[in-house]
Amino acid sequence: MFFDRCFLLVKFSTLDDSHGIFYADGNNDYVEYKKGKEKINDVDKLQLAAQAICLEKMYQIHIEESYLYYFSTNNRILVSLTD
């Protein structure tokens, strides 16, 4: 997925649209699946934000929050994308 205004290229390993990524009311979110465990830094959250920017621009939607799911810990973390 490529957004040319920011020269941003992202690749989705899996895009989970079970929460309704194309809802017209703006209630859109998605899940980014990770094999490892949570990182101490914000690198996964930054990747999630970059993916959200591309999705918003390509599909003319708004994403306020998303999730990081870590398989090794079976933990799902809510990430706010409004700041």
Beta strands, then each sheet from edge to edge (+ up, - down):
strand 1: 2-3
strand 2: 8-9
strand 3: 31-34
strand 4: 65-70
strand 5: 75-80
sheet 1: 1+ 2-
sheet 2: 3+ 4+ 5-
end
